[in-house]
Amino acid sequence: MNIRTRKLVGTIATVSFLIVYCLVAMVLGNIALARFGGLGQALYFIIAGLAWLPVAMVMVRWMQKPDA
């Protein structure tokens, strides 16, 4: 697979993942955060806001691999 194809596939996969991740994080936040206080909510939003980064980093690293 050449780099242009990898970038196209990776971009579509990353955007799709982020859409699904955001929807799931919102639903979980809405359900779980009703019983937590302000500190629990802040911790959830910090963790949920950063949890997508490892997946995106792996995708970008894969997209940047040189052609074999």
All heavy atoms as a GROMACS GRO file, in nm:
protein
  521
    1MET      N    1   0.085  -0.117   0.000
    1MET     CA    2   0.000   0.000   0.000
    1MET      C    3   0.090   0.124   0.000
    1MET      O    4   0.181   0.134   0.082
    1MET     CB    5  -0.088  -0.003   0.126
    1MET     CG    6  -0.187   0.109   0.132
    1MET     SD    7  -0.293   0.109   0.280
    1MET     CE    8  -0.378  -0.046   0.269
    2ASN      N    9   0.065   0.215  -0.091
    2ASN     CA   10   0.151   0.333  -0.095
    2ASN      C   11   0.105   0.435   0.009
    2ASN      O   12   0.000   0.422   0.071
    2ASN     CB   13   0.155   0.394  -0.235
    2ASN     CG   14   0.021   0.446  -0.282
    2ASN    OD1   15  -0.068   0.467  -0.201
    2ASN    ND2   16   0.008   0.468  -0.411
    3ILE      N   17   0.188   0.538   0.028
    3ILE     CA   18   0.164   0.633   0.137
    3ILE      C   19   0.036   0.713   0.116
    3ILE      O   20  -0.034   0.744   0.212
    3ILE     CB   21   0.288   0.724   0.156
    3ILE    CG1   22   0.278   0.798   0.289
    3ILE    CG2   23   0.304   0.818   0.040
    3ILE    CD1   24   0.407   0.862   0.332
    4ARG      N   25   0.002   0.742  -0.009
    4ARG     CA   26  -0.121   0.819  -0.034
    4ARG      C   27  -0.245   0.739   0.006
    4ARG      O   28  -0.339   0.794   0.065
    4ARG     CB   29  -0.129   0.858  -0.181
    4ARG     CG   30  -0.027   0.964  -0.218
    4ARG     CD   31  -0.033   0.992  -0.364
    4ARG     NE   32  -0.166   1.039  -0.400
    4ARG     CZ   33  -0.191   1.142  -0.476
    4ARG    NH1   34  -0.091   1.209  -0.527
    4ARG    NH2   35  -0.313   1.178  -0.503
    5THR      N   36  -0.245   0.610  -0.024
    5THR     CA   37  -0.358   0.525   0.013
    5THR      C   38  -0.365   0.509   0.164
    5THR      O   39  -0.474   0.513   0.223
    5THR     CB   40  -0.345   0.388  -0.055
    5THR    OG1   41  -0.329   0.406  -0.195
    5THR    CG2   42  -0.467   0.303  -0.029
    6ARG      N   43  -0.248   0.490   0.228
    6ARG     CA   44  -0.246   0.479   0.375
    6ARG      C   45  -0.300   0.606   0.440
    6ARG      O   46  -0.371   0.600   0.539
    6ARG     CB   47  -0.104   0.451   0.424
    6ARG     CG   48  -0.071   0.306   0.436
    6ARG     CD   49   0.051   0.281   0.521
    6ARG     NE   50   0.165   0.364   0.488
    6ARG     CZ   51   0.254   0.337   0.393
    6ARG    NH1   52   0.242   0.227   0.323
    6ARG    NH2   53   0.355   0.416   0.371
    7LYS      N   54  -0.264   0.722   0.387
    7LYS     CA   55  -0.314   0.847   0.444
    7LYS      C   56  -0.464   0.861   0.427
    7LYS      O   57  -0.534   0.908   0.518
    7LYS     CB   58  -0.242   0.966   0.381
    7LYS     CG   59  -0.102   0.984   0.433
    7LYS     CD   60  -0.038   1.110   0.378
    7LYS     CE   61   0.102   1.125   0.435
    7LYS     NZ   62   0.161   1.252   0.396
    8LEU      N   63  -0.517   0.820   0.313
    8LEU     CA   64  -0.661   0.825   0.292
    8LEU      C   65  -0.734   0.732   0.388
    8LEU      O   66  -0.828   0.772   0.457
    8LEU     CB   67  -0.695   0.788   0.147
    8LEU     CG   68  -0.844   0.780   0.114
    8LEU    CD1   69  -0.910   0.917   0.130
    8LEU    CD2   70  -0.865   0.726  -0.025
    9VAL      N   71  -0.687   0.607   0.395
    9VAL     CA   72  -0.750   0.509   0.484
    9VAL      C   73  -0.736   0.553   0.630
    9VAL      O   74  -0.830   0.546   0.709
    9VAL     CB   75  -0.689   0.369   0.462
    9VAL    CG1   76  -0.735   0.271   0.567
    9VAL    CG2   77  -0.723   0.319   0.323
   10GLY      N   78  -0.618   0.600   0.667
   10GLY     CA   79  -0.594   0.644   0.804
   10GLY      C   80  -0.678   0.764   0.843
   10GLY      O   81  -0.728   0.773   0.955
   11THR      N   82  -0.695   0.857   0.751
   11THR     CA   83  -0.777   0.975   0.780
   11THR      C   84  -0.922   0.936   0.800
   11THR      O   85  -0.987   0.981   0.895
   11THR     CB   86  -0.765   1.078   0.665
   11THR    OG1   87  -0.628   1.116   0.653
   11THR    CG2   88  -0.851   1.198   0.691
   12ILE      N   89  -0.974   0.851   0.713
   12ILE     CA   90  -1.113   0.806   0.727
   12ILE      C   91  -1.131   0.727   0.857
   12ILE      O   92  -1.229   0.747   0.930
   12ILE     CB   93  -1.155   0.724   0.605
   12ILE    CG1   94  -1.162   0.814   0.482
   12ILE    CG2   95  -1.289   0.654   0.628
   12ILE    CD1   96  -1.178   0.741   0.351
   13ALA      N   97  -1.036   0.640   0.889
   13ALA     CA   98  -1.044   0.561   1.011
   13ALA      C   99  -1.035   0.649   1.136
   13ALA      O  100  -1.109   0.629   1.233
   13ALA     CB  101  -0.934   0.455   1.013
   14THR      N  102  -0.946   0.747   1.134
   14THR     CA  103  -0.930   0.835   1.249
   14THR      C  104  -1.054   0.920   1.272
   14THR      O  105  -1.102   0.933   1.386
   14THR     CB  106  -0.806   0.924   1.231
   14THR    OG1  107  -0.692   0.842   1.213
   14THR    CG2  108  -0.785   1.015   1.351
   15VAL      N  109  -1.108   0.977   1.167
   15VAL     CA  110  -1.229   1.060   1.182
   15VAL      C  111  -1.346   0.973   1.228
   15VAL      O  112  -1.423   1.015   1.317
   15VAL     CB  113  -1.260   1.134   1.051
   15VAL    CG1  114  -1.396   1.200   1.056
   15VAL    CG2  115  -1.153   1.237   1.020
   16SER      N  116  -1.360   0.854   1.173
   16SER     CA  117  -1.468   0.764   1.215
   16SER      C  118  -1.452   0.726   1.363
   16SER      O  119  -1.549   0.726   1.439
   16SER     CB  120  -1.468   0.637   1.130
   16SER     OG  121  -1.489   0.669   0.996
   17PHE      N  122  -1.329   0.693   1.403
   17PHE     CA  123  -1.303   0.658   1.542
   17PHE      C  124  -1.338   0.775   1.635
   17PHE      O  125  -1.400   0.756   1.739
   17PHE     CB  126  -1.156   0.618   1.562
   17PHE     CG  127  -1.116   0.612   1.706
   17PHE    CD1  128  -1.157   0.509   1.787
   17PHE    CD2  129  -1.038   0.713   1.761
   17PHE    CE1  130  -1.122   0.505   1.921
   17PHE    CE2  131  -1.001   0.710   1.893
   17PHE     CZ  132  -1.043   0.606   1.974
   18LEU      N  133  -1.298   0.896   1.597
   18LEU     CA  134  -1.323   1.012   1.683
   18LEU      C  135  -1.473   1.041   1.696
   18LEU      O  136  -1.519   1.078   1.805
   18LEU     CB  137  -1.250   1.134   1.630
   18LEU     CG  138  -1.101   1.136   1.656
   18LEU    CD1  139  -1.036   1.256   1.590
   18LEU    CD2  140  -1.072   1.136   1.805
   19ILE      N  141  -1.548   1.022   1.590
   19ILE     CA  142  -1.693   1.044   1.599
   19ILE      C  143  -1.756   0.945   1.696
   19ILE      O  144  -1.831   0.983   1.786
   19ILE     CB  145  -1.757   1.035   1.460
   19ILE    CG1  146  -1.715   1.155   1.375
   19ILE    CG2  147  -1.909   1.025   1.469
   19ILE    CD1  148  -1.753   1.144   1.229
   20VAL      N  149  -1.721   0.817   1.680
   20VAL     CA  150  -1.776   0.714   1.769
   20VAL      C  151  -1.728   0.736   1.913
   20VAL      O  152  -1.806   0.728   2.009
   20VAL     CB  153  -1.739   0.574   1.719
   20VAL    CG1  154  -1.775   0.467   1.821
   20VAL    CG2  155  -1.806   0.547   1.586
   21TYR      N  156  -1.600   0.769   1.930
   21TYR     CA  157  -1.544   0.790   2.063
   21TYR      C  158  -1.614   0.907   2.133
   21TYR      O  159  -1.648   0.897   2.251
   21TYR     CB  160  -1.394   0.818   2.054
   21TYR     CG  161  -1.333   0.850   2.187
   21TYR    CD1  162  -1.302   0.748   2.276
   21TYR    CD2  163  -1.310   0.981   2.226
   21TYR    CE1  164  -1.250   0.776   2.400
   21TYR    CE2  165  -1.257   1.010   2.349
   21TYR     CZ  166  -1.227   0.908   2.436
   21TYR     OH  167  -1.176   0.936   2.559
   22CYS      N  168  -1.635   1.016   2.062
   22CYS     CA  169  -1.701   1.132   2.123
   22CYS      C  170  -1.843   1.099   2.166
   22CYS      O  171  -1.887   1.140   2.274
   22CYS     CB  172  -1.701   1.250   2.026
   22CYS     SG  173  -1.538   1.322   2.002
   23LEU      N  174  -1.915   1.027   2.082
   23LEU     CA  175  -2.052   0.990   2.118
   23LEU      C  176  -2.056   0.899   2.240
   23LEU      O  177  -2.138   0.918   2.331
   23LEU     CB  178  -2.122   0.924   2.000
   23LEU     CG  179  -2.149   1.016   1.881
   23LEU    CD1  180  -2.201   0.936   1.762
   23LEU    CD2  181  -2.247   1.126   1.919
   24VAL      N  182  -1.966   0.801   2.245
   24VAL     CA  183  -1.961   0.710   2.360
   24VAL      C  184  -1.920   0.787   2.486
   24VAL      O  185  -1.977   0.767   2.594
   24VAL     CB  186  -1.866   0.592   2.332
   24VAL    CG1  187  -1.839   0.511   2.457
   24VAL    CG2  188  -1.924   0.504   2.223
   25ALA      N  189  -1.821   0.874   2.475
   25ALA     CA  190  -1.776   0.952   2.591
   25ALA      C  191  -1.887   1.042   2.643
   25ALA      O  192  -1.902   1.059   2.765
   25ALA     CB  193  -1.653   1.034   2.555
   26MET      N  194  -1.967   1.100   2.553
   26MET     CA  195  -2.077   1.185   2.597
   26MET      C  196  -2.183   1.103   2.670
   26MET      O  197  -2.235   1.146   2.773
   26MET     CB  198  -2.140   1.256   2.478
   26MET     CG  199  -2.058   1.370   2.425
   26MET     SD  200  -2.142   1.469   2.302
   26MET     CE  201  -2.169   1.352   2.170
   27VAL      N  202  -2.216   0.986   2.617
   27VAL     CA  203  -2.318   0.902   2.681
   27VAL      C  204  -2.270   0.856   2.817
   27VAL      O  205  -2.344   0.864   2.917
   27VAL     CB  206  -2.355   0.783   2.590
   27VAL    CG1  207  -2.438   0.681   2.666
   27VAL    CG2  208  -2.428   0.831   2.467
   28LEU      N  209  -2.147   0.808   2.825
   28LEU     CA  210  -2.093   0.764   2.954
   28LEU      C  211  -2.083   0.880   3.052
   28LEU      O  212  -2.112   0.864   3.171
   28LEU     CB  213  -1.954   0.700   2.935
   28LEU     CG  214  -1.952   0.566   2.865
   28LEU    CD1  215  -1.808   0.519   2.848
   28LEU    CD2  216  -2.032   0.464   2.943
   29GLY      N  217  -2.044   0.994   3.003
   29GLY     CA  218  -2.036   1.111   3.090
   29GLY      C  219  -2.172   1.152   3.142
   29GLY      O  220  -2.187   1.188   3.259
   30ASN      N  221  -2.272   1.145   3.058
   30ASN     CA  222  -2.406   1.181   3.099
   30ASN      C  223  -2.462   1.084   3.202
   30ASN      O  224  -2.529   1.124   3.297
   30ASN     CB  225  -2.497   1.188   2.978
   30ASN     CG  226  -2.628   1.257   3.007
   30ASN    OD1  227  -2.636   1.334   3.102
   30ASN    ND2  228  -2.727   1.230   2.927
   31ILE      N  229  -2.434   0.957   3.184
   31ILE     CA  230  -2.484   0.854   3.277
   31ILE      C  231  -2.407   0.856   3.408
   31ILE      O  232  -2.465   0.859   3.516
   31ILE     CB  233  -2.476   0.714   3.212
   31ILE    CG1  234  -2.574   0.705   3.096
   31ILE    CG2  235  -2.503   0.605   3.314
   31ILE    CD1  236  -2.558   0.581   3.012
   32ALA      N  237  -2.275   0.853   3.400
   32ALA     CA  238  -2.192   0.834   3.519
   32ALA      C  239  -2.173   0.961   3.600
   32ALA      O  240  -2.158   0.955   3.721
   32ALA     CB  241  -2.056   0.777   3.478
   33LEU      N  242  -2.172   1.076   3.535
   33LEU     CA  243  -2.137   1.198   3.607
   33LEU      C  244  -2.251   1.257   3.687
   33LEU      O  245  -2.231   1.353   3.762
   33LEU     CB  246  -2.083   1.302   3.508
   33LEU     CG  247  -1.950   1.263   3.445
   33LEU    CD1  248  -1.904   1.372   3.351
   33LEU    CD2  249  -1.845   1.238   3.551
   34ALA      N  250  -2.368   1.202   3.676
   34ALA     CA  251  -2.480   1.255   3.754
   34ALA      C  252  -2.456   1.238   3.903
   34ALA      O  253  -2.503   1.318   3.983
   34ALA     CB  254  -2.609   1.186   3.711
   35ARG      N  255  -2.382   1.136   3.942
   35ARG     CA  256  -2.362   1.111   4.085
   35ARG      C  257  -2.225   1.156   4.137
   35ARG      O  258  -2.199   1.146   4.255
   35ARG     CB  259  -2.384   0.964   4.115
   35ARG     CG  260  -2.296   0.873   4.035
   35ARG     CD  261  -2.328   0.728   4.058
   35ARG     NE  262  -2.271   0.656   3.946
   35ARG     CZ  263  -2.315   0.546   3.899
   35ARG    NH1  264  -2.418   0.489   3.954
   35ARG    NH2  265  -2.257   0.488   3.796
   36PHE      N  266  -2.137   1.205   4.051
   36PHE     CA  267  -2.005   1.252   4.093
   36PHE      C  268  -2.010   1.402   4.121
   36PHE      O  269  -2.089   1.475   4.063
   36PHE     CB  270  -1.899   1.225   3.988
   36PHE     CG  271  -1.868   1.079   3.969
   36PHE    CD1  272  -1.868   1.024   3.843
   36PHE    CD2  273  -1.839   0.998   4.077
   36PHE    CE1  274  -1.839   0.890   3.825
   36PHE    CE2  275  -1.811   0.865   4.060
   36PHE     CZ  276  -1.811   0.810   3.933
   37GLY      N  277  -1.921   1.445   4.206
   37GLY     CA  278  -1.910   1.588   4.234
   37GLY      C  279  -1.826   1.658   4.130
   37GLY      O  280  -1.792   1.602   4.025
   38GLY      N  281  -1.792   1.781   4.157
   38GLY     CA  282  -1.715   1.862   4.063
   38GLY      C  283  -1.578   1.805   4.034
   38GLY      O  284  -1.531   1.808   3.920
   39LEU      N  285  -1.510   1.750   4.134
   39LEU     CA  286  -1.377   1.693   4.114
   39LEU      C  287  -1.385   1.567   4.028
   39LEU      O  288  -1.303   1.547   3.938
   39LEU     CB  289  -1.312   1.659   4.248
   39LEU     CG  290  -1.171   1.602   4.241
   39LEU    CD1  291  -1.077   1.702   4.174
   39LEU    CD2  292  -1.122   1.566   4.379
   40GLY      N  293  -1.485   1.484   4.051
   40GLY     CA  294  -1.502   1.364   3.969
   40GLY      C  295  -1.532   1.398   3.824
   40GLY      O  296  -1.482   1.334   3.732
   41GLN      N  297  -1.612   1.501   3.804
   41GLN     CA  298  -1.642   1.545   3.668
   41GLN      C  299  -1.517   1.598   3.599
   41GLN      O  300  -1.491   1.568   3.482
   41GLN     CB  301  -1.750   1.652   3.670
   41GLN     CG  302  -1.885   1.600   3.708
   41GLN     CD  303  -1.989   1.711   3.715
   41GLN    OE1  304  -1.958   1.828   3.699
   41GLN    NE2  305  -2.113   1.672   3.740
   42ALA      N  306  -1.438   1.676   3.671
   42ALA     CA  307  -1.314   1.731   3.613
   42ALA      C  308  -1.219   1.619   3.576
   42ALA      O  309  -1.159   1.620   3.467
   42ALA     CB  310  -1.248   1.827   3.712
   43LEU      N  311  -1.204   1.520   3.662
   43LEU     CA  312  -1.115   1.406   3.632
   43LEU      C  313  -1.166   1.328   3.510
   43LEU      O  314  -1.087   1.287   3.424
   43LEU     CB  315  -1.103   1.314   3.753
   43LEU     CG  316  -1.021   1.368   3.869
   43LEU    CD1  317  -1.029   1.273   3.987
   43LEU    CD2  318  -0.877   1.389   3.826
   44TYR      N  319  -1.297   1.307   3.502
   44TYR     CA  320  -1.352   1.235   3.388
   44TYR      C  321  -1.322   1.309   3.258
   44TYR      O  322  -1.280   1.249   3.160
   44TYR     CB  323  -1.503   1.214   3.403
   44TYR     CG  324  -1.563   1.154   3.278
   44TYR    CD1  325  -1.551   1.018   3.253
   44TYR    CD2  326  -1.628   1.234   3.184
   44TYR    CE1  327  -1.603   0.963   3.137
   44TYR    CE2  328  -1.680   1.179   3.069
   44TYR     CZ  329  -1.668   1.044   3.046
   44TYR     OH  330  -1.718   0.990   2.931
   45PHE      N  331  -1.347   1.439   3.257
   45PHE     CA  332  -1.327   1.514   3.134
   45PHE      C  333  -1.179   1.523   3.095
   45PHE      O  334  -1.146   1.524   2.977
   45PHE     CB  335  -1.389   1.653   3.145
   45PHE     CG  336  -1.538   1.651   3.135
   45PHE    CD1  337  -1.617   1.693   3.240
   45PHE    CD2  338  -1.601   1.603   3.021
   45PHE    CE1  339  -1.755   1.691   3.231
   45PHE    CE2  340  -1.738   1.600   3.010
   45PHE     CZ  341  -1.816   1.644   3.116
   46ILE      N  342  -1.090   1.527   3.193
   46ILE     CA  343  -0.947   1.525   3.161
   46ILE      C  344  -0.908   1.391   3.100
   46ILE      O  345  -0.842   1.385   2.996
   46ILE     CB  346  -0.863   1.555   3.287
   46ILE    CG1  347  -0.881   1.702   3.327
   46ILE    CG2  348  -0.717   1.522   3.264
   46ILE    CD1  349  -0.822   1.736   3.462
   47ILE      N  350  -0.951   1.282   3.162
   47ILE     CA  351  -0.916   1.148   3.112
   47ILE      C  352  -0.983   1.122   2.977
   47ILE      O  353  -0.919   1.076   2.883
   47ILE     CB  354  -0.955   1.041   3.216
   47ILE    CG1  355  -0.866   1.054   3.339
   47ILE    CG2  356  -0.945   0.901   3.156
   47ILE    CD1  357  -0.912   0.971   3.457
   48ALA      N  358  -1.111   1.154   2.966
   48ALA     CA  359  -1.182   1.131   2.839
   48ALA      C  360  -1.128   1.221   2.729
   48ALA      O  361  -1.126   1.182   2.612
   48ALA     CB  362  -1.332   1.154   2.859
   49GLY      N  363  -1.082   1.339   2.765
   49GLY     CA  364  -1.029   1.430   2.666
   49GLY      C  365  -0.894   1.389   2.612
   49GLY      O  366  -0.855   1.428   2.502
   50LEU      N  367  -0.820   1.309   2.688
   50LEU     CA  368  -0.686   1.266   2.645
   50LEU      C  369  -0.680   1.120   2.600
   50LEU      O  370  -0.580   1.079   2.541
   50LEU     CB  371  -0.586   1.288   2.759
   50LEU     CG  372  -0.564   1.433   2.801
   50LEU    CD1  373  -0.475   1.439   2.924
   50LEU    CD2  374  -0.503   1.512   2.688
   51ALA      N  375  -0.784   1.043   2.626
   51ALA     CA  376  -0.779   0.898   2.600
   51ALA      C  377  -0.774   0.864   2.451
   51ALA      O  378  -0.729   0.755   2.415
   51ALA     CB  379  -0.899   0.829   2.665
   52TRP      N  380  -0.818   0.952   2.364
   52TRP     CA  381  -0.817   0.924   2.221
   52TRP      C  382  -0.679   0.944   2.159
   52TRP      O  383  -0.654   0.897   2.048
   52TRP     CB  384  -0.920   1.011   2.149
   52TRP     CG  385  -0.890   1.157   2.158
   52TRP    CD1  386  -0.928   1.241   2.257
   52TRP    CD2  387  -0.815   1.234   2.065
   52TRP    NE1  388  -0.882   1.367   2.232
   52TRP    CE2  389  -0.812   1.366   2.114
   52TRP    CE3  390  -0.750   1.206   1.945
   52TRP    CZ2  391  -0.746   1.469   2.047
   52TRP    CZ3  392  -0.685   1.309   1.879
   52TRP    CH2  393  -0.683   1.438   1.930
   53LEU      N  394  -0.590   1.012   2.227
   53LEU     CA  395  -0.460   1.045   2.170
   53LEU      C  396  -0.374   0.924   2.134
   53LEU      O  397  -0.312   0.924   2.027
   53LEU     CB  398  -0.384   1.139   2.262
   53LEU     CG  399  -0.436   1.282   2.263
   53LEU    CD1  400  -0.367   1.363   2.371
   53LEU    CD2  401  -0.417   1.346   2.129
   54PRO      N  402  -0.364   0.820   2.218
   54PRO     CA  403  -0.280   0.705   2.178
   54PRO      C  404  -0.326   0.640   2.048
   54PRO      O  405  -0.243   0.601   1.965
   54PRO     CB  406  -0.291   0.608   2.296
   54PRO     CG  407  -0.323   0.695   2.412
   54PRO     CD  408  -0.407   0.806   2.358
   55VAL      N  409  -0.456   0.629   2.028
   55VAL     CA  410  -0.507   0.570   1.904
   55VAL      C  411  -0.471   0.658   1.785
   55VAL      O  412  -0.426   0.609   1.680
   55VAL     CB  413  -0.660   0.548   1.913
   55VAL    CG1  414  -0.714   0.496   1.782
   55VAL    CG2  415  -0.693   0.453   2.027
   56ALA      N  416  -0.489   0.788   1.801
   56ALA     CA  417  -0.455   0.880   1.691
   56ALA      C  418  -0.305   0.878   1.663
   56ALA      O  419  -0.264   0.885   1.546
   56ALA     CB  420  -0.501   1.021   1.726
   57MET      N  421  -0.223   0.867   1.765
   57MET     CA  422  -0.078   0.863   1.744
   57MET      C  423  -0.037   0.738   1.668
   57MET      O  424   0.050   0.744   1.580
   57MET     CB  425  -0.006   0.871   1.879
   57MET     CG  426  -0.017   1.009   1.940
   57MET     SD  427   0.043   1.031   2.110
   57MET     CE  428   0.157   0.904   2.138
   58VAL      N  429  -0.098   0.625   1.700
   58VAL     CA  430  -0.067   0.502   1.628
   58VAL      C  431  -0.109   0.514   1.482
   58VAL      O  432  -0.036   0.473   1.391
   58VAL     CB  433  -0.136   0.381   1.696
   58VAL    CG1  434  -0.130   0.257   1.608
   58VAL    CG2  435  -0.073   0.354   1.831
   59MET      N  436  -0.225   0.573   1.459
   59MET     CA  437  -0.272   0.589   1.321
   59MET      C  438  -0.180   0.682   1.241
   59MET      O  439  -0.147   0.653   1.126
   59MET     CB  440  -0.416   0.644   1.320
   59MET     CG  441  -0.519   0.546   1.366
   59MET     SD  442  -0.526   0.395   1.270
   59MET     CE  443  -0.570   0.458   1.110
   60VAL      N  444  -0.138   0.792   1.301
   60VAL     CA  445  -0.050   0.885   1.231
   60VAL      C  446   0.085   0.820   1.204
   60VAL      O  447   0.142   0.834   1.094
   60VAL     CB  448  -0.033   1.015   1.312
   60VAL    CG1  449   0.077   1.100   1.256
   60VAL    CG2  450  -0.164   1.092   1.314
   61ARG      N  451   0.136   0.745   1.299
   61ARG     CA  452   0.263   0.674   1.278
   61ARG      C  453   0.251   0.574   1.163
   61ARG      O  454   0.340   0.561   1.081
   61ARG     CB  455   0.306   0.603   1.406
   61ARG     CG  456   0.447   0.554   1.404
   61ARG     CD  457   0.493   0.499   1.538
   61ARG     NE  458   0.477   0.596   1.643
   61ARG     CZ  459   0.416   0.572   1.759
   61ARG    NH1  460   0.366   0.453   1.783
   61ARG    NH2  461   0.406   0.665   1.851
   62TRP      N  462   0.138   0.503   1.156
   62TRP     CA  463   0.117   0.408   1.048
   62TRP      C  464   0.105   0.480   0.914
   62TRP      O  465   0.158   0.434   0.813
   62TRP     CB  466  -0.010   0.327   1.076
   62TRP     CG  467  -0.045   0.235   0.966
   62TRP    CD1  468   0.015   0.116   0.935
   62TRP    CD2  469  -0.150   0.252   0.869
   62TRP    NE1  470  -0.046   0.059   0.826
   62TRP    CE2  471  -0.148   0.140   0.783
   62TRP    CE3  472  -0.244   0.351   0.848
   62TRP    CZ2  473  -0.237   0.127   0.679
   62TRP    CZ3  474  -0.334   0.337   0.745
   62TRP    CH2  475  -0.328   0.225   0.661
   63MET      N  476   0.037   0.594   0.912
   63MET     CA  477   0.020   0.667   0.787
   63MET      C  478   0.152   0.722   0.736
   63MET      O  479   0.169   0.740   0.616
   63MET     CB  480  -0.080   0.783   0.806
   63MET     CG  481  -0.221   0.738   0.823
   63MET     SD  482  -0.343   0.873   0.820
   63MET     CE  483  -0.298   0.971   0.959
   64GLN      N  484   0.246   0.752   0.823
   64GLN     CA  485   0.372   0.814   0.784
   64GLN      C  486   0.481   0.714   0.745
   64GLN      O  487   0.590   0.755   0.705
   64GLN     CB  488   0.424   0.903   0.897
   64GLN     CG  489   0.337   1.022   0.921
   64GLN     CD  490   0.331   1.114   0.800
   64GLN    OE1  491   0.430   1.135   0.733
   64GLN    NE2  492   0.213   1.167   0.774
   65LYS      N  493   0.452   0.584   0.756
   65LYS     CA  494   0.553   0.485   0.720
   65LYS      C  495   0.592   0.503   0.572
   65LYS      O  496   0.504   0.525   0.488
   65LYS     CB  497   0.500   0.342   0.737
   65LYS     CG  498   0.506   0.292   0.876
   65LYS     CD  499   0.479   0.143   0.890
   65LYS     CE  500   0.397   0.081   0.783
   65LYS     NZ  501   0.362  -0.057   0.810
   66PRO      N  502   0.721   0.495   0.541
   66PRO     CA  503   0.760   0.506   0.400
   66PRO      C  504   0.714   0.384   0.319
   66PRO      O  505   0.690   0.276   0.375
   66PRO     CB  506   0.912   0.515   0.406
   66PRO     CG  507   0.951   0.460   0.538
   66PRO     CD  508   0.835   0.480   0.629
   67ASP      N  509   0.701   0.404   0.190
   67ASP     CA  510   0.663   0.294   0.102
   67ASP      C  511   0.768   0.184   0.108
   67ASP      O  512   0.888   0.209   0.114
   67ASP     CB  513   0.647   0.341  -0.042
   67ASP     CG  514   0.528   0.434  -0.058
   67ASP    OD1  515   0.437   0.427   0.026
   67ASP    OD2  516   0.526   0.512  -0.155
   68ALA      N  517   0.722   0.060   0.104
   68ALA     CA  518   0.815  -0.053   0.110
   68ALA      C  519   0.865  -0.092  -0.027
   68ALA      O  520   0.820  -0.065  -0.128
   68ALA     CB  521   0.748  -0.172   0.175
   0.00000   0.00000   0.00000
